[in-house]
Amino acid sequence: MPAPIWPWASRWGAAGFAGLGAFPAAPVAVLAVLAFLAGGAPAAAPGGLRSLLTALVPGRAVAQALSAESMLMSGIWAVSPAAVTGLALAVAPRVPLLLAAALMAASVVGLWLLPSGWDAGTEERDGMSMARLLARAWPVYVTGAASLSLLPLAELVLPALLEQRGVSVGWAGPLLTGLALGSAVGAFVYGLRSWPGGTRARSVVLMCGLSMCLTLAALAPNTAWTAVALVMGGALQAGAQVTRNLALREILPPAALAAGYSVMYAAVGAGYAATGSLAGALLHFVAPSTAIMAGVALTLALTALGAWGEGPRRPSVSLAGSSLADGEGGAVSVAGADGGRVVRLRDTRAERPPIRRGGDPERRL
């Protein structure tokens, strides 16, 4: 993905937020277009930025880089709801939207300062189009969609669950903050070391643990146990998401990673919508705890489907020159079998240029 599209995407997103904040009395159709622009335009950036992030660090530090990104996202999720609510109630409803527009516009400067060298080297696809390459990773997308199931269930069903137990709905805010903080801690712990097993096995274990935490949250006898379940579930969810991004790197060649991460972003959003919609619809007919259990069943079904589709993978890796894992120069050739078709790629870059003479990325680790 060429670099110039990202600043332009952020500009349009900033324009959408600014329009929503500046013209709250505009016709509903206009507000709908602005909201679509604010949410849709910036979605072009995360995939490419994640691809660049993993390209800027040596191979052995990719998991730590993705964990750091997950920690940052979890911190934003933890702070944003309280900040938005406080600004909207204490100052004015339009202030959070205008602040979002200002922050997104400021990010454009940072995007233009990112280093050049967005290409991933020369690649041999054996006649495979980008669409077919991305389709090969469908099991990872399915499991990625399941990995965010905790968030919609907590956000949409938790208030009703607390009300069912006779607990003040105001406790939903602190409990969701604990979930986000648990995600940050889980991402940090995941990046501290390497873990046994392949990405497929780790993903299944983490998703089963996440499902157990959701079950505990639904059936816990008191709020304290619900809080523990949400914090633990947030930690496991962060690890599952990092594992899915690592699995995507194993399946796709470097030139397709930016698009692959963008598809993953869309798949996670679709999983969020599907799980939340299912639980929300069931709230009209069943108890909140039962609605959460239905979400757990959907999560396990998606996890099983993704694990079955992913199957055992045994890519063969040959190194010419210096090892990519050592962060030195050299060509890497990876051959992986996929239904009898062999995909070969040659990655001629082991390091990316420093950001504004910030030094060798590897030496900064």
C-alpha positions in Angstrom: 0.0 0.0 0.0 1.6 3.3 -1.0 2.2 5.7 1.9 0.3 8.8 0.6 -3.1 7.1 1.1 -2.8 7.1 4.9 -2.4 10.8 5.5 -5.3 11.4 3.1 -7.4 8.9 4.9 -6.8 10.6 8.2 -7.6 14.0 6.7 -11.0 12.8 5.5 -11.6 11.2 8.9 -10.7 14.5 10.6 -13.1 16.3 8.3 -15.9 13.9 9.2 -15.5 14.4 12.9 -15.1 18.1 12.5 -18.4 18.2 10.5 -20.2 16.3 13.1 -19.0 18.6 15.9 -19.5 21.8 14.0 -22.9 21.2 12.4 -24.9 19.1 14.9 -28.2 20.5 13.6 -27.5 19.5 10.0 -30.0 17.1 8.3 -29.9 13.5 9.3 -28.7 12.4 5.9 -25.7 14.8 6.1 -24.8 13.7 9.6 -25.0 10.1 8.4 -22.5 10.8 5.6 -20.2 12.6 8.0 -20.4 9.7 10.4 -19.6 7.2 7.7 -16.7 9.4 6.6 -15.4 9.7 10.1 -15.5 5.9 10.7 -14.6 4.6 7.2 -11.8 6.8 6.0 -9.3 6.2 8.8 -9.9 2.4 8.5 -7.4 2.5 5.6 -4.5 3.3 7.9 -4.3 0.6 10.6 -3.4 -2.3 8.3 -0.6 -0.4 6.5 0.7 1.0 9.8 0.9 -2.4 11.4 2.7 -3.8 8.4 5.2 -0.9 8.6 5.6 -1.4 12.4 6.6 -5.0 12.0 8.9 -4.2 9.1 10.8 -1.6 11.2 11.9 -4.1 13.9 14.0 -7.3 13.5 12.2 -10.6 13.1 12.7 -11.6 16.7 11.0 -8.5 18.0 7.8 -8.7 16.0 5.8 -10.2 18.9 7.0 -7.4 21.2 6.1 -4.7 18.7 2.6 -6.1 18.2 2.2 -6.4 22.0 3.2 -2.8 22.4 0.6 -1.8 19.8 -2.0 -3.8 21.7 -1.1 -2.1 25.0 -1.5 1.3 23.4 -4.9 0.4 22.0 -6.0 -1.0 25.3 -4.9 2.2 27.1 -6.9 4.3 24.7 -10.0 2.1 25.2 -9.6 2.5 28.9 -9.3 6.2 28.9 -11.6 7.2 26.0 -15.1 6.4 27.4 -14.5 8.3 30.6 -12.9 11.2 28.7 -15.7 11.5 26.2 -18.4 11.3 28.8 -16.7 13.9 31.0 -16.2 16.4 28.2 -19.7 15.9 26.8 -21.3 16.4 30.2 -19.0 19.0 31.7 -18.3 21.1 28.7 -20.4 20.5 25.6 -21.6 17.5 23.6 -19.7 18.6 20.5 -16.3 18.9 22.3 -15.3 15.2 22.0 -16.0 15.2 18.3 -14.0 18.4 17.7 -11.2 17.0 19.9 -11.2 13.8 17.8 -11.0 15.8 14.7 -8.0 17.8 16.0 -6.1 14.7 17.2 -6.7 13.0 13.8 -5.5 16.0 11.9 -2.4 16.2 14.1 -1.7 12.5 13.3 -1.3 13.5 9.6 2.0 15.2 10.4 3.3 12.0 12.0 2.2 9.9 9.0 4.2 12.1 6.6 7.3 11.8 8.9 7.2 8.0 8.7 10.2 6.5 6.8 10.1 5.6 3.1 10.6 2.1 1.8 7.1 0.7 1.9 7.8 -2.0 -0.6 8.4 -5.5 0.8 11.0 -6.6 -1.8 10.5 -8.6 -4.9 8.0 -11.4 -4.8 7.1 -14.4 -6.8 3.4 -15.4 -6.4 3.3 -18.2 -8.9 0.4 -16.5 -10.7 -1.7 -15.8 -7.5 -3.6 -12.6 -7.4 -3.8 -10.4 -4.3 -7.4 -11.5 -3.7 -6.4 -15.2 -3.8 -3.5 -14.6 -1.5 -5.8 -12.9 1.0 -8.4 -15.6 0.7 -5.7 -18.2 1.8 -5.8 -16.6 5.3 -9.6 -16.9 5.8 -9.2 -19.2 8.9 -7.2 -16.5 10.6 -9.8 -13.9 9.9 -12.5 -16.2 11.3 -10.7 -16.7 14.6 -9.8 -12.9 14.6 -13.5 -12.1 14.4 -14.1 -14.3 17.5 -11.2 -12.8 19.4 -13.0 -9.6 20.2 -16.2 -11.3 21.4 -15.6 -10.2 25.0 -15.8 -6.5 24.2 -19.4 -6.3 22.7 -20.8 -8.7 25.3 -19.3 -6.6 28.1 -20.4 -3.3 26.6 -23.9 -4.2 25.6 -25.0 -6.9 28.0 -23.1 -6.0 31.2 -25.5 -3.2 32.3 -28.4 -5.6 31.9 -26.6 -8.3 33.8 -25.9 -6.0 36.7 -29.5 -4.9 36.7 -30.6 -8.5 36.8 -28.4 -9.0 39.9 -29.8 -5.9 41.6 -26.4 -4.1 41.3 -26.2 -0.4 40.3 -25.6 0.0 36.5 -23.0 2.6 37.4 -20.6 -0.2 38.1 -20.5 -1.0 34.4 -18.0 1.8 33.9 -15.3 0.7 36.4 -15.8 -2.9 35.2 -15.2 -2.0 31.6 -12.1 0.0 32.7 -10.8 -3.1 34.4 -11.3 -5.1 31.2 -9.3 -2.6 29.2 -6.5 -2.5 31.8 -6.5 -6.3 31.8 -6.0 -6.2 28.1 -3.0 -3.8 28.5 -1.4 -6.1 31.1 -2.1 -9.2 29.0 -0.4 -7.6 25.9 2.6 -6.6 28.0 3.0 -10.1 29.5 2.5 -11.8 26.1 5.4 -9.7 24.7 7.8 -10.5 27.5 8.8 -13.9 26.2 8.2 -16.6 23.6 5.5 -19.1 24.3 5.4 -22.8 23.5 3.3 -24.2 20.6 2.5 -22.7 17.3 0.2 -19.8 16.7 -2.8 -22.1 15.9 -2.4 -24.0 19.2 -1.9 -20.8 21.3 -4.9 -19.2 19.7 -7.2 -22.1 20.5 -5.9 -22.2 24.1 -6.4 -18.5 24.6 -9.8 -18.5 23.0 -11.0 -21.3 25.2 -9.7 -19.5 28.2 -11.5 -16.3 27.1 -14.8 -18.3 26.7 -14.3 -19.7 30.3 -13.9 -16.1 31.5 -17.1 -15.0 29.7 -19.0 -18.0 31.2 -17.7 -17.0 34.7 -18.8 -13.4 34.1 -22.3 -14.6 33.2 -22.7 -17.1 36.0 -20.7 -15.4 38.8 -22.6 -15.0 42.1 -21.4 -11.5 42.8 -19.8 -8.4 41.2 -16.3 -9.2 42.5 -16.1 -12.4 40.6 -17.5 -10.7 37.5 -14.7 -8.1 37.8 -12.1 -10.8 38.1 -13.5 -12.6 35.0 -13.5 -9.5 32.9 -9.9 -8.6 33.9 -8.7 -12.1 33.1 -10.7 -12.2 29.9 -9.2 -8.9 28.8 -5.7 -10.3 29.3 -6.5 -13.4 27.3 -8.2 -11.4 24.6 -5.1 -9.3 24.1 -2.9 -12.4 23.7 -5.4 -13.9 21.2 -5.4 -10.8 19.0 -1.5 -10.6 19.0 -1.4 -14.3 18.1 -3.8 -13.8 15.2 -1.6 -11.0 13.8 1.4 -13.3 14.1 -0.4 -16.1 12.3 -1.3 -13.7 9.5 2.5 -13.1 9.0 3.1 -16.8 8.7 0.5 -17.2 5.9 0.9 -14.1 3.8 3.9 -12.8 1.9 5.2 -9.4 3.0 3.7 -7.5 0.0 0.2 -8.7 1.0 0.5 -8.0 4.8 -0.9 -4.4 4.7 -4.0 -5.6 2.8 -4.2 -8.7 5.1 -4.1 -6.6 8.3 -6.8 -4.3 6.8 -9.0 -7.4 6.1 -8.3 -8.6 9.7 -9.5 -5.1 10.9 -12.7 -5.5 9.0 -13.2 -9.1 10.2 -12.7 -8.1 13.8 -15.3 -5.4 13.3 -17.7 -7.9 11.8 -17.2 -10.3 14.7 -17.9 -7.4 17.1 -21.1 -6.6 15.3 -22.2 -10.2 15.0 -21.6 -11.1 18.6 -23.1 -7.9 19.9 -26.2 -8.1 17.6 -26.8 -11.7 18.7 -26.7 -10.9 22.4 -28.7 -7.7 22.0 -31.4 -9.5 20.1 -31.6 -12.3 22.6 -32.0 -9.8 25.5 -35.7 -9.3 24.4 -36.4 -13.0 25.0 -33.9 -14.4 27.6 -32.0 -13.3 30.7 -28.8 -11.4 30.2 -26.7 -14.3 31.5 -28.3 -16.5 28.8 -27.5 -14.0 26.1 -23.9 -14.0 27.2 -23.8 -17.8 27.0 -25.1 -17.6 23.4 -22.3 -15.2 22.6 -19.8 -17.7 24.2 -21.3 -20.5 21.9 -20.8 -18.3 18.8 -17.2 -17.6 19.9 -16.4 -21.2 20.4 -18.0 -22.1 17.0 -15.9 -19.5 15.2 -12.8 -20.6 17.0 -13.4 -24.3 16.0 -14.0 -23.3 12.4 -10.9 -21.2 12.2 -8.7 -23.9 13.9 -10.1 -26.5 11.5 -9.5 -24.3 8.4 -6.0 -23.3 9.5 -4.8 -26.9 10.0 -1.2 -27.8 10.5 1.2 -25.7 8.5 4.8 -26.7 7.9 6.5 -23.9 5.9 10.1 -24.5 4.8 12.4 -21.6 5.4 15.8 -21.1 3.8 18.2 -18.3 4.5 20.7 -16.8 2.1 23.3 -14.5 3.5 22.6 -13.3 7.1 19.6 -14.4 9.1 16.6 -12.1 9.1 16.0 -13.0 12.7 19.4 -11.4 13.5 18.2 -8.2 11.9 21.1 -8.2 9.3 21.1 -7.9 5.6 20.4 -10.9 3.3 17.7 -12.5 1.2 15.1 -14.7 2.7 13.2 -17.3 0.7 10.1 -18.9 2.2 8.2 -21.7 0.5 4.9 -22.9 1.9 2.5 -25.4 0.4 -1.1 -24.5 0.0 -3.3 -27.0 -1.8 -0.4 -28.1 -4.1 0.5 -24.6 -5.1 3.8 -23.2 -3.8 4.2 -19.5 -3.0 7.7 -18.2 -2.9 8.9 -14.7 -1.9 12.2 -13.0 -1.7 12.5 -10.3 1.0 15.5 -8.1 0.3 15.0 -5.8 3.2 16.0 -6.7 6.8 15.8 -3.3 8.3 13.9 -0.1 7.5 15.4 3.4 7.4 15.5 5.2 10.8 12.8 7.7 11.5 14.3 11.2 11.2 17.9 9.9 12.0 16.5 8.3 15.1 19.1 5.5 14.9 19.2 1.9 13.9 15.8 0.4 15.0 17.5 -2.8 16.2 19.9 -0.9 18.4 17.0 0.8 20.1 15.6 -2.5 21.4 
